[in-house]
């Protein structure tokens, strides 16, 4: 598969080099059970599970398909990501900087979480046990922080850098927990992250535009004759429908191309990642069924919509 310019750039950001730690195979890792004699750490992981359950039904359901230890670890990863995102969205300027620096520190050796920070405890334990590269966590923090200074992207290529920072990095870190057979999996994790974040962006156009954030590429909006006022007012017309058809087709193609990487993961993690991909891809179908109304309706599969997709995943082994 030939790499586009943006794919090549993102792979370089990930540091995909055979000599890098990306070459670590999960079978060579030593993983110690978090519940071995540490009640506080057990409570920390339980809290992370509650955070995941409350904020993302799709992630929670998909992660339930993992073995217990990997399941608790990816939920600790989710809680870390969610905590950092909430700091950016809700914190004061001074408090935000202090907290983000604290979380940056937790991704370096020698930095310990505060005694009352259960999510920090679970995340540090997960990061160390699964040898998660520090640069991915730091790239994530920088990515979510970008919302404070940038709310427009000129081209799709520009937007993919943002998608990498806030979503592909999560996939790359998850890959270390789930386990992978070869560093070739990196390029597919990156592409899946872009697909997932584009799905978020397309689903949340209405809410984001009302909050002054327009992630859709400016170049493409203008090419279809759509104005920012149209987005804020939620105009659904022929131009908007054609624009969304283009966006959905490209995002579906990203899902299709990323699916090849699922078989490069450890077998006991393939179903969970396939499910996560399939659940999110299903949101595109709902957007289509809603006549591309992402302004007054938030596209969601719902619990039954997700459950109904699992038998096909089991039949096909992966998404």
C-alpha positions in Angstrom: 0.0 0.0 0.0 1.5 3.3 -1.1 1.8 5.9 1.6 0.4 9.4 1.1 2.4 12.4 2.2 0.4 12.8 5.4 0.8 9.1 6.2 4.5 9.3 5.8 4.7 12.3 8.0 2.6 10.7 10.8 4.7 7.5 10.6 7.8 9.6 11.2 6.1 11.3 14.1 5.5 7.9 15.6 9.1 6.9 15.2 8.4 3.7 13.2 11.9 2.4 12.9 12.8 -1.3 13.2 15.5 -0.4 15.7 13.1 1.6 17.9 11.2 0.1 20.9 8.3 -0.3 18.5 9.9 -3.6 17.7 9.2 -5.0 21.1 6.9 -8.0 20.9 4.3 -8.6 23.6 5.5 -12.2 24.1 8.8 -10.8 25.4 7.3 -8.5 28.0 7.1 -9.2 31.7 3.7 -8.2 32.9 2.9 -8.3 36.6 -0.6 -8.5 37.9 -1.8 -5.2 39.4 -3.9 -6.9 42.0 -0.9 -8.7 43.6 -1.0 -7.4 47.2 -1.8 -3.8 46.4 -5.4 -2.8 47.4 -4.9 0.8 46.5 -3.9 0.0 43.0 -6.9 -2.3 42.7 -9.1 0.6 43.7 -7.3 2.8 41.2 -8.1 0.4 38.3 -11.7 0.2 39.4 -12.0 3.9 39.3 -10.6 4.0 35.7 -13.2 1.4 34.7 -16.0 3.6 36.1 -14.6 6.6 34.2 -14.6 4.7 30.9 -18.1 3.4 31.6 -19.4 6.8 32.3 -17.9 8.7 29.4 -17.7 6.2 26.5 -20.1 3.3 26.1 -18.5 2.2 22.9 -15.0 2.1 24.4 -16.3 0.3 27.5 -18.1 -2.3 25.5 -15.2 -3.0 23.1 -12.7 -3.2 25.9 -14.9 -5.7 27.7 -13.8 -8.2 25.0 -10.2 -8.1 26.2 -8.7 -10.5 28.8 -9.0 -9.0 32.3 -5.5 -7.6 32.7 -5.4 -6.0 29.3 -9.0 -4.7 29.8 -8.1 -2.9 33.1 -5.0 -1.5 31.5 -6.7 0.0 28.4 -9.3 1.5 30.7 -6.5 3.1 32.7 -5.2 4.5 29.4 -8.7 5.9 28.7 -8.9 7.5 32.1 -5.5 9.1 31.6 -6.6 10.5 28.2 -10.0 11.7 29.6 -8.4 13.4 32.5 -6.0 15.4 30.4 -8.8 16.3 28.0 -11.0 17.5 30.9 -8.1 19.6 32.2 -7.8 21.4 28.8 -11.6 21.9 28.5 -12.4 22.9 32.1 -9.3 24.1 33.9 -8.3 27.7 34.6 -5.2 29.0 32.8 -2.9 28.7 35.8 -4.4 25.5 37.1 -4.4 24.0 33.6 -0.7 24.6 33.1 0.2 23.1 36.5 -2.0 20.0 35.9 -0.7 19.4 32.4 2.9 19.7 33.6 2.1 17.2 36.4 0.7 14.7 33.8 3.7 15.2 31.6 5.9 14.4 34.5 4.1 11.2 35.2 5.2 9.9 31.8 8.8 10.2 32.8 10.8 7.9 35.1 11.2 9.1 38.6 7.9 11.0 38.8 5.3 9.6 41.2 1.6 10.3 41.3 0.1 12.2 44.2 -1.1 10.1 47.0 -4.8 11.0 46.3 -4.5 10.5 42.5 -5.8 7.1 41.8 -6.0 7.5 38.0 -2.4 8.6 38.0 -1.4 5.5 40.0 -3.2 3.2 37.6 -1.8 5.0 34.5 1.9 4.9 35.8 1.5 1.3 36.6 0.1 0.5 33.2 2.7 2.6 31.4 5.6 0.9 33.1 4.2 -2.7 32.9 3.5 -2.4 29.2 6.5 -0.4 28.2 4.4 2.3 26.6 6.7 4.8 24.9 6.8 8.2 26.6 6.6 10.2 23.4 3.1 8.9 22.6 1.7 10.1 25.9 3.4 13.5 25.5 2.2 13.8 22.0 -1.4 13.2 23.2 -1.1 15.9 25.9 0.3 18.4 23.3 -2.5 17.4 20.9 -5.4 18.0 23.3 -3.7 21.3 24.4 -3.7 22.4 20.8 -7.4 23.2 21.1 -6.4 26.2 23.3 -4.5 27.9 20.5 -5.9 26.5 17.2 -9.5 25.9 16.1 -9.2 25.9 12.3 -7.3 23.7 9.9 -6.7 24.7 6.3 -6.3 21.3 4.6 -7.0 17.7 5.4 -3.3 17.1 5.6 -3.1 19.7 8.3 -6.0 18.1 10.1 -4.4 14.7 10.1 -1.6 15.9 12.3 -4.2 16.9 14.9 -6.0 13.6 14.5 -2.7 11.8 15.0 -2.0 13.7 18.2 -5.4 13.2 19.9 -6.4 9.8 18.5 -3.6 7.8 16.7 -1.4 8.2 19.8 -4.2 6.5 21.8 -4.2 3.6 19.3 -0.4 3.3 19.4 -0.4 3.2 23.2 -3.3 0.6 23.1 -1.2 -1.4 20.8 1.4 -1.9 23.4 -1.2 -3.1 25.9 -3.1 -5.4 23.4 0.2 -6.7 22.0 1.4 -6.7 18.4 3.5 -9.1 16.2 5.4 -6.6 14.1 6.1 -2.9 13.9 4.2 -2.9 10.6 1.1 -2.5 12.9 2.1 1.1 13.6 0.9 2.5 10.2 -2.5 0.8 10.6 -2.9 2.1 14.1 -2.2 5.6 12.9 -4.7 5.3 10.1 -7.4 3.9 12.4 -6.8 6.8 14.8 -7.4 9.3 12.0 -10.6 7.5 11.0 -11.9 7.5 14.6 -11.1 11.2 15.1 -12.7 12.1 11.7 -15.8 10.3 12.9 -15.8 12.3 16.0 -15.4 15.5 14.0 -18.2 14.7 11.6 -20.6 13.7 14.4 -19.9 16.8 16.4 -19.9 19.5 13.7 -22.9 21.3 15.2 -21.7 21.4 18.8 -18.1 22.3 17.8 -19.1 25.1 15.4 -21.4 26.6 18.0 -18.4 26.6 20.4 -16.2 28.4 17.8 -14.3 25.3 16.7 -14.4 24.2 13.1 -12.2 21.1 12.5 -13.5 20.5 9.0 -10.8 21.5 6.5 -11.3 25.1 5.4 -10.2 24.3 1.9 -12.9 21.6 1.5 -15.7 23.6 3.1 -15.0 26.4 0.6 -14.7 24.1 -2.3 -18.3 22.9 -1.7 -19.6 26.5 -1.2 -20.3 26.2 2.5 -19.7 29.1 4.9 -19.0 29.0 8.6 -22.3 30.7 9.1 -24.0 27.8 7.4 -22.4 25.5 10.0 -23.4 27.6 12.9 -26.9 27.9 11.6 -27.0 24.1 10.8 -28.1 24.5 7.2 -28.8 21.1 5.5 -29.0 21.5 1.7 -27.6 19.9 -1.4 -24.2 21.4 -0.9 -24.0 20.1 2.6 -25.2 16.6 1.7 -22.6 16.4 -1.1 -19.9 17.6 1.2 -20.8 15.0 3.8 -20.9 12.2 1.3 -17.3 13.0 0.4 -16.3 13.1 4.0 -18.0 9.8 4.9 -16.5 8.1 1.8 -13.0 9.1 2.7 -13.4 8.1 6.4 -14.9 4.7 5.4 -11.9 4.2 3.2 -9.6 4.9 6.1 -11.4 2.3 8.2 -11.2 -0.2 5.4 -7.4 0.3 5.0 -6.7 0.2 8.7 -8.6 -3.1 9.1 -5.6 -4.9 7.6 -3.6 -4.1 10.8 -5.9 -5.9 13.2 -4.4 -9.3 12.2 -1.0 -7.9 13.2 -2.2 -7.7 16.8 -2.1 -10.5 19.4 -5.0 -12.8 18.9 -6.8 -12.1 22.2 -7.0 -8.4 21.3 -8.2 -8.6 17.7 -11.9 -8.8 18.5 -11.8 -5.8 20.9 -10.0 -3.6 18.4 -12.2 -4.8 15.6 -15.3 -4.0 17.7 -14.1 -0.5 18.5 -13.5 0.2 14.9 -16.8 -1.3 13.8 -18.8 0.6 16.5 -17.3 3.9 15.4 -17.7 3.1 11.7 -21.4 2.5 12.4 -21.7 6.1 13.5 -21.1 7.1 9.8 -24.1 4.9 8.9 -26.3 6.7 11.4 -25.2 10.1 10.1 -26.2 9.0 6.7 -29.6 7.7 7.9 -30.2 11.0 9.6 -29.9 12.8 6.3 -26.5 14.2 7.4 -28.1 16.2 10.2 -25.3 16.5 12.6 -26.6 19.8 13.9 -29.7 18.9 15.9 -29.1 15.1 16.3 -26.0 13.4 17.7 -25.4 10.2 15.8 -25.1 7.1 18.1 -25.5 3.4 17.6 -27.0 2.8 21.0 -26.4 -0.4 23.0 -28.4 -2.7 20.8 -26.8 -1.2 17.7 -23.4 -2.2 19.1 -24.4 -5.6 20.3 -26.0 -6.5 17.0 -22.6 -6.0 15.3 -20.7 -8.4 17.5 -21.9 -11.7 16.0 -20.6 -10.7 12.5 -17.2 -9.7 14.1 -17.1 -13.2 15.8 -17.8 -14.8 12.4 -15.1 -12.8 10.6 -12.7 -12.9 13.6 -11.9 -9.2 13.1 -13.7 -6.0 12.1 
